[in-house]
């Protein structure tokens, strides 16, 4: 698909972002292992298995996929914060479910995990991980799959599957793209955890803050992002992940077309006009 065709295909799907729509049945469901709350344009998804260190059970992943599908088409949700109950962010897959599984069961588990991670990346809305404690294996993968991450100083990150005979094959996909090959391989081959400060230096998280300021700092970041046009955010997120797959020349070819076509949107013209006239822009999502 050419750049122009790709843009117009994306643009048609995203038109009407200024029109508020209800999330429908999924947002009203009584989820068992996650919670959802919408507050002033910020959607809060909370992993809710603290007694299991927020392990990613098959049911939790199914609930997440269902919720993410609803969020994807809801224009009231401008930014998503992904957080967790209890002291751990997520310990990864629920190993108690996997002990006696067969090939079909394992494929179902890892298919669901991949679908959940890709659904986060495919959301038009930016997703921020709010990490308060340990994020290991698929829990570390979950952080790496989010667009941004804020961590408390107590947070730790690890891919320890190698120590139990189950290499973190799927967590390595977003991890290696976030921190680079050498460090990713060190984490994968040793299983040793890294600190929040090291995760920040490596690019796995954007910011490290004291535990008591974690929620406040994450919300501040979300609100800063939510001030922008939702259509512009959606196009920008899609463009970012598309261009990093290309070589530099191809990336520029793609980006310049996206830039020119983005400039034709009503929100771009409104934003430029508002800037020149020193007023607050009124986004239409068009």
DOBA-24500 format. One record per residue (C-alpha): chain; x, y, z. Coordinates in steps of 0.25 Angstrom, whole numbers. Layout:
(A (X Y Z));
...
END
This chain:
(A (0 0 0));
(A (6 14 -4));
(A (7 25 6));
(A (-4 33 1));
(A (-14 21 1));
(A (-9 17 15));
(A (-12 31 20));
(A (-26 32 14));
(A (-29 18 19));
(A (-25 22 33));
(A (-32 35 32));
(A (-45 29 28));
(A (-44 20 40));
(A (-41 31 49));
(A (-51 42 44));
(A (-61 47 54));
(A (-51 47 65));
(A (-58 59 71));
(A (-71 52 72));
(A (-73 46 86));
(A (-78 32 86));
(A (-82 22 97));
(A (-73 11 99));
(A (-85 1 99));
(A (-86 -12 106));
(A (-72 -15 108));
(A (-69 -3 117));
(A (-81 -7 126));
(A (-77 -21 127));
(A (-74 -27 141));
(A (-59 -30 138));
(A (-53 -40 149));
(A (-39 -38 147));
(A (-38 -23 142));
(A (-45 -10 145));
(A (-48 2 136));
(A (-50 16 140));
(A (-52 28 131));
(A (-49 42 137));
(A (-49 55 129));
(A (-43 48 116));
(A (-33 39 123));
(A (-37 24 123));
(A (-31 16 135));
(A (-29 1 133));
(A (-25 -6 145));
(A (-20 -20 146));
(A (-28 -26 158));
(A (-21 -39 163));
(A (-12 -34 174));
(A (-13 -47 181));
(A (-6 -53 169));
(A (3 -42 167));
(A (-6 -38 155));
(A (-2 -50 147));
(A (-7 -50 133));
(A (-17 -61 133));
(A (-25 -65 121));
(A (-37 -59 126));
(A (-30 -46 129));
(A (-24 -45 115));
(A (-38 -48 109));
(A (-44 -37 118));
(A (-33 -27 113));
(A (-35 -30 99));
(A (-50 -28 100));
(A (-48 -15 107));
(A (-37 -10 97));
(A (-46 -13 86));
(A (-57 -3 92));
(A (-46 7 96));
(A (-41 7 81));
(A (-54 13 76));
(A (-58 22 88));
(A (-55 37 85));
(A (-57 41 100));
(A (-44 33 103));
(A (-32 42 100));
(A (-21 35 107));
(A (-20 22 114));
(A (-13 19 127));
(A (-10 5 130));
(A (-7 2 145));
(A (-9 -9 155));
(A (-14 -12 169));
(A (-4 -17 180));
(A (11 -17 181));
(A (14 -23 168));
(A (11 -18 154));
(A (11 -32 148));
(A (18 -44 150));
(A (15 -49 135));
(A (8 -61 131));
(A (0 -69 142));
(A (9 -81 143));
(A (-1 -89 151));
(A (-10 -89 139));
(A (2 -94 130));
(A (8 -106 138));
(A (0 -117 131));
(A (-4 -110 118));
(A (-4 -117 105));
(A (1 -111 91));
(A (-13 -105 88));
(A (-14 -99 102));
(A (0 -92 101));
(A (-3 -87 87));
(A (-16 -81 92));
(A (-9 -74 103));
(A (2 -68 95));
(A (-8 -64 84));
(A (-16 -57 94));
(A (-4 -50 100));
(A (1 -46 86));
(A (-13 -41 82));
(A (-13 -32 95));
(A (0 -26 93));
(A (-3 -23 79));
(A (-16 -17 83));
(A (-9 -7 92));
(A (0 -3 80));
(A (-11 -2 71));
(A (-20 7 80));
(A (-21 21 74));
(A (-20 26 88));
(A (-6 27 95));
(A (-4 17 106));
(A (4 20 118));
(A (9 9 128));
(A (9 13 142));
(A (18 4 149));
(A (19 3 164));
(A (26 -10 166));
(A (32 -23 160));
(A (29 -25 145));
(A (34 -38 141));
(A (34 -47 128));
(A (21 -43 121));
(A (19 -32 131));
(A (31 -26 126));
(A (26 -29 112));
(A (14 -21 116));
(A (22 -9 120));
(A (30 -9 107));
(A (18 -10 99));
(A (12 3 104));
(A (15 16 97));
(A (21 22 110));
(A (24 18 124));
(A (25 25 138));
(A (31 16 149));
(A (33 18 164));
(A (47 17 169));
(A (43 3 175));
(A (40 -3 162));
(A (48 -14 156));
(A (48 -20 142));
(A (52 -34 138));
(A (51 -45 128));
(A (54 -57 137));
(A (48 -68 128));
(A (62 -74 125));
(A (63 -78 140));
(A (51 -87 140));
(A (54 -93 126));
(A (44 -85 118));
(A (51 -74 111));
(A (44 -61 109));
(A (42 -62 94));
(A (30 -53 93));
(A (35 -42 103));
(A (48 -41 96));
(A (40 -35 84));
(A (36 -21 90));
(A (48 -21 100));
(A (58 -22 89));
(A (52 -11 82));
(A (51 -2 94));
(A (65 -4 100));
(A (74 -10 89));
(A (80 -23 86));
(A (91 -24 95));
(A (84 -20 108));
(A (72 -28 104));
(A (80 -41 102));
(A (87 -39 116));
(A (73 -38 122));
(A (68 -50 115));
(A (80 -59 117));
(A (82 -56 131));
(A (68 -53 136));
(A (74 -42 146));
(A (65 -31 149));
(A (69 -16 146));
(A (65 -4 155));
(A (55 7 151));
(A (67 16 149));
(A (74 7 139));
(A (61 4 132));
(A (60 20 130));
(A (75 20 125));
(A (72 9 115));
(A (59 15 110));
(A (49 5 115));
(A (42 15 124));
(A (41 30 122));
(A (42 35 136));
(A (45 30 150));
(A (38 37 162));
(A (36 35 177));
(A (25 25 180));
(A (16 35 186));
(A (17 44 174));
(A (15 32 164));
(A (0 34 161));
(A (1 49 161));
(A (13 49 151));
(A (6 39 142));
(A (-7 47 142));
(A (0 60 139));
(A (7 54 127));
(A (-6 48 122));
(A (-13 61 123));
(A (-2 68 115));
(A (-4 59 104));
(A (-19 59 104));
(A (-19 74 101));
(A (-15 71 87));
(A (-25 68 75));
(A (-29 53 77));
(A (-28 51 62));
(A (-14 57 62));
(A (-10 48 73));
(A (-15 36 66));
(A (-8 39 53));
(A (5 42 60));
(A (5 29 68));
(A (2 21 55));
(A (13 29 48));
(A (23 27 58));
(A (23 12 59));
(A (22 11 44));
(A (34 20 41));
(A (43 12 51));
(A (41 0 42));
(A (48 7 30));
(A (62 11 27));
(A (65 26 28));
(A (62 29 14));
(A (49 21 14));
(A (45 27 27));
(A (46 41 21));
(A (38 38 9));
(A (27 33 18));
(A (28 44 28));
(A (28 55 18));
(A (15 50 11));
(A (9 48 25));
(A (13 62 29));
(A (7 68 16));
(A (-6 60 17));
(A (-8 63 32));
(A (-7 78 29));
(A (-20 76 21));
(A (-28 72 33));
(A (-37 82 39));
(A (-30 80 53));
(A (-17 84 47));
(A (-23 97 41));
(A (-30 100 53));
(A (-17 98 62));
(A (-9 107 53));
(A (-20 118 53));
(A (-21 117 68));
(A (-6 118 70));
(A (-5 130 60));
(A (-17 137 67));
(A (-12 133 81));
(A (-25 126 85));
(A (-28 112 90));
(A (-31 102 78));
(A (-45 95 77));
(A (-42 81 72));
(A (-52 74 63));
(A (-45 61 61));
(A (-46 64 46));
END
